[in-house]
């Protein structure tokens, strides 16, 4: 009997471990894929916000202009901006239980959304070019343009 309990318990544990492993390797459901898409989008925008924060603080005179910090922030924003279109490839409209600020219009007006994304990319490139000069006025003007590009897209495609 002890032998049965010992080996039976070992067999049951093995089956449980294997079942867990098989479940983890199962392809994600469409809803899980949509949730992952939302999380990826949110992560990108958190990184963009983090990257732009020093420039926003300089624009609001909360911190002194720092050319090196401005350039670093600009380069990060420029690097991240092209990813916006990438993270909105998956249409997540049908999954109403997802927590997202993305409006359904993103996928219904894809050409407009992509145009606004391109405006953001161009503004980010101009910001990096201005920041590389070290010119405070030019850099802050370009940072303001990036803010306007973000706001334009948010006005059309983001729920508050």
C-alpha positions in Angstrom: 0.0 0.0 0.0 2.8 2.4 0.9 4.4 1.6 -2.4 1.1 2.4 -4.3 0.7 5.7 -2.5 4.3 6.6 -3.1 4.2 5.8 -6.8 0.6 6.9 -7.3 1.3 10.3 -5.8 4.4 10.6 -7.9 2.4 9.7 -11.0 -0.3 12.2 -10.2 2.2 15.0 -9.6 3.8 14.1 -13.0 0.5 14.4 -14.7 -0.3 17.7 -13.0 3.1 19.1 -14.1 2.6 17.8 -17.6 -0.9 19.2 -17.8 0.3 22.6 -16.7 3.1 22.5 -19.2 0.7 21.6 -22.0 -1.7 24.3 -20.9 1.1 26.9 -21.0 2.0 25.8 -24.5 -1.6 26.1 -25.8 -2.0 28.8 -28.3 -3.5 32.0 -26.8 -7.2 32.6 -27.4 -8.2 35.6 -29.5 -9.2 37.4 -26.3 -5.8 36.7 -24.8 -4.1 38.0 -28.0 -6.2 41.1 -27.8 -5.3 41.6 -24.1 -1.6 41.2 -25.0 -2.0 43.8 -27.8 -3.6 46.3 -25.4 -0.8 45.7 -22.8 1.9 46.2 -25.5 0.2 49.5 -26.6 0.0 50.7 -23.1 3.6 49.8 -22.4 4.7 51.7 -25.5 2.9 54.8 -24.5 4.3 54.6 -20.9 7.8 54.5 -22.4 7.0 57.4 -24.7 5.6 59.4 -21.7 8.7 58.5 -19.7 11.0 59.5 -22.5 9.2 62.8 -23.2 8.8 63.8 -19.5 12.1 65.8 -19.3 11.1 67.8 -22.4 7.7 68.5 -21.0 9.2 69.6 -17.7 11.5 72.0 -19.7 8.6 73.3 -21.7 6.7 74.1 -18.4 9.9 75.7 -16.9 9.8 73.0 -14.1 13.4 72.2 -14.8 16.2 74.2 -16.5 16.9 73.5 -20.1 19.6 70.8 -20.4 20.8 70.2 -24.0 22.2 66.7 -23.3 19.0 65.6 -21.5 16.8 67.1 -24.3 18.8 65.3 -27.0 18.6 62.0 -25.1 14.8 62.4 -24.6 14.3 63.4 -28.2 16.2 60.4 -29.5 14.1 58.1 -27.4 10.9 59.6 -28.6 12.0 59.4 -32.2 13.0 55.7 -31.7 9.6 54.8 -30.2 7.3 56.8 -32.5 7.3 54.5 -35.5 6.2 51.6 -33.2 2.8 53.3 -32.8 1.4 51.9 -36.0 2.9 48.5 -35.2 1.1 48.1 -31.9 -2.2 49.0 -33.4 -2.2 46.3 -36.1 -4.5 44.1 -34.2 -8.1 45.3 -34.1 -9.3 44.8 -30.5 -12.7 46.5 -30.9 -14.8 43.3 -30.5 -13.5 42.6 -27.0 -15.5 45.0 -24.9 -14.2 43.8 -21.6 -10.6 45.0 -22.3 -9.5 48.1 -20.4 -8.2 50.4 -23.1 -8.4 54.0 -24.0 -8.2 53.3 -27.7 -11.3 54.4 -29.6 -12.9 52.1 -32.2 -12.3 54.7 -34.8 -8.6 53.7 -35.0 -9.5 50.7 -37.1 -12.5 52.3 -38.8 -10.4 55.3 -39.9 -7.0 53.6 -40.3 -5.8 56.0 -43.0 -6.4 59.0 -40.7 -4.8 57.2 -37.8 -1.7 56.3 -39.9 -1.5 59.9 -41.1 -1.5 61.2 -37.6 1.2 58.6 -36.7 3.3 59.9 -39.6 2.9 63.4 -38.3 4.2 62.2 -34.9 7.1 60.5 -36.5 8.0 63.7 -38.5 7.7 65.8 -35.4 9.9 63.5 -33.4 12.5 63.5 -36.1 12.4 67.4 -36.2 12.8 67.4 -32.4 15.9 65.2 -32.5 17.4 67.4 -35.2 16.7 70.6 -33.1 17.9 69.0 -29.9 21.2 68.0 -31.6 21.9 71.7 -32.2 21.7 72.4 -28.4 19.5 75.5 -29.2 17.0 75.9 -26.4 14.4 77.8 -28.3 14.5 75.5 -31.4 14.4 72.4 -29.2 11.5 73.6 -27.1 9.5 74.7 -30.2 10.0 71.3 -31.7 9.0 69.6 -28.4 5.8 71.7 -28.5 5.2 70.4 -32.0 5.5 66.8 -30.7 3.1 67.6 -28.0 0.6 68.9 -30.5 1.0 65.8 -32.7 0.3 63.6 -29.7 -2.7 65.7 -28.7 -4.1 65.7 -32.2 -4.2 61.9 -32.2 -5.5 61.7 -28.7 -8.3 64.1 -29.6 -9.5 61.8 -32.4 -8.6 58.3 -31.2 -8.2 58.2 -27.4 -10.9 58.0 -24.7 -10.0 59.9 -21.5 
